[in-house]
Amino acid sequence: MAADTRAATGPASATVAEPLGKLGPLTGLVIERIQVSDDVAASKFGTDSPIEDPVREAQVLDSVRKQAEAAGVNADAAVAFFRDQITASKIVQRGLFDRWTAHPEEAPTTRPDLGSIRSKLDGLATALLAELKDTEQVRGKPVACRVQLALAGVSGAAAEHLDALHRQALRAATDSVCRPAGPAGSNG
């Protein structure tokens, strides 16, 4: 079944079918991160844990900036990209909270450990930064980038059977992929 029931039935898939094109590996990791958002929602639903966590978000973005600089990735572009990842996760969490509130029978029956989810997200962050570095050339050509991103997004969403909520999150998560690098230039 589509990703909409993943959090209710178990953890996100360990492997995501790699989308097509030069941005396929990057998009595949983005989709995997979006799917982990189902587990984040399941861990928070029915608790006092908020969807909005500005302190945690600032910590994540600060860490991304430092890792990007160390990896030779444009830090401004990396922070913008990870801000999009956070936005996408919140889209999924809000959508699932709304769904589970309206249909309690679809709500998760187990609560995944947020600590282990965050460890998985940290691993994905490292892989995503590596892909940002590996895709600098294609992302630096806006027209080609948009074509490659569309190919990767459509093929990845289809391969993973993403529902409307997760497709919306995918669009948000890839919003800055093809934008020119910030003031630091494309070499970081």
N, C-alpha and C positions, 0 to 999 in steps of 0.2 A: 504494500500500500504506500501511498505518498508520504512524504516527510511529515505531514500533519499529525500522524499518530506515533511517530518515532519515540517521543518522550514518554508517552503513555505505555509503550510496549517494550522499551529497552533502550540501551545506549545507542548513540549515533554510530553509523557504519564505520568500520575501521578503514575501509578503502572506498574511495570515491572514483567512479569511472572518469578517466582523464578526458576533459573536453578537448575539442579539436583546435588546431591553430597554434600560432606562436605564443599566445597567451593562455593556452590550454592548461599547462601545469599551474600557473598562478591562479587561474579561475577555479581549477579543481580544489586547490587549498582553500580558497575563499568559500566555496560551497561546503567543504568539510567544516570550516569554522562556523558557518551559518547553521549547519546541522548540529553542532555542539551547543548552539544556542537553545535548542530544544531541551537539552539536559540542564542548562542553566535555569531555564524557566521552570522545569520540573523540580529543581532543587529549591527554588524560591517560592513556588506557588503555595499559598496557605501559611506562609511564615511572615515574620516581620522584615525579611530581607527585601529591600527596595529594588526596583528595576533600575532606577536612576541612582548611581553611586559616584558622585563627582570626585570624591577622594580617590577611589579605586581607579577611575578613568584617568585622573591626572597622573597617578603612579604608573599606569600602563604606558601612557604617552611619553612620560619622562624616560622610562626604560627603553621604549622604542627609539627615542631620539639618540640615546647613548649607544644602543646596539647598532643603529644605522650609521652613526659616525664611525664607529669601530670597524664596520663592514665596508665602508666606502660608498654607502648609499646616501643619496641626498636626504638629509634629515628632515627638511621641511616637507618634501614629497612623502616620506615614510610616515611622518606624523599625520599628514592629511589623509593618507590611505588608511591608517589605523583608526583615525577618528571615524572614517566611513565604516570600518568593521564594527566599531562600538555602536554606531547608529543602527546598523543592520541587526545586530544582536538585540537591541532594544525593540526594534520593529517586531522581531519574532517573539520576544518575551511578551510584549503587550498583546500581540495577536493571539498567542496561546492562552494567556491569562483570560482574555475576553471569551475565547472559545470554551475554556474549561469552566468559567463562571456560568456561562449560558447553558452548558451541557456537562454538568458534573460527572456524568457517567463516562465521559471521555478523559477526565482528569487523571493524571498519573497516580498510581497506587503505591509507588515507591519514590523515595527522595534521594537522588544521586548526591554523592558527597561533593560539595562545591570546591573543596581543596584539590581533589583529584581532577576535577573539571578544569580548574585554573592551571594545573600542571600541563594538561593537554593543550590548553590555549597558549601557554608559554612555548611549548614545542612547536605549535603551529606558527607562532610569531617568528620564531627563528627561521623556519622554512619559508614563510612569506617574505621575510627580508631578503633571503637568498634569491628568491624568484624576482623580487623587485630589482635586485642587482643584475640578474641574468637577463631581464627584459628591458633594460634601460634603452637600448637602441630602438626597439620597436615602439616603446612608449614615448620616445622622443620624436616620433613622426606621427602627428595627430590623426591624419586621415587613415594611414595604414593601421594605427593603433585602434581606432574606432571600428574598423572592419574586422580586425583580429579579435577584438573584445566581443563584438556582436556574435561572431562565429563561436567563440569559446562559451559565451553565456548561453546561447540557444542550445548548443549541443550538450553542455553540462547540465542545464536545467532539464532537458529531455531525458538524458541518461539517468539522472537521479530522480526523475519523476517528481520534481518540485511542484508543490501546489502554489496557488496564487500568493499566499503569504510569504513563502520562501523565495519566490521569484521577485517579489517586491524587495525583499531584503537583499537579494543578489544585485539588483539594480543599485540600491543604496551603497552596498559594499564596494562596488566597482566605479562609483561616481568620479573619483579623482584619478583613476588609472591612466587616462589619456591626457590629463592636463599637463601643461608644461611645468617643469620643475620650478620651485620657488626661487627666491633671490640668491640662494647659495649656488645656483647652477645645477646642471645635471650630473656633475661628478662628485657631489657631496663634499 
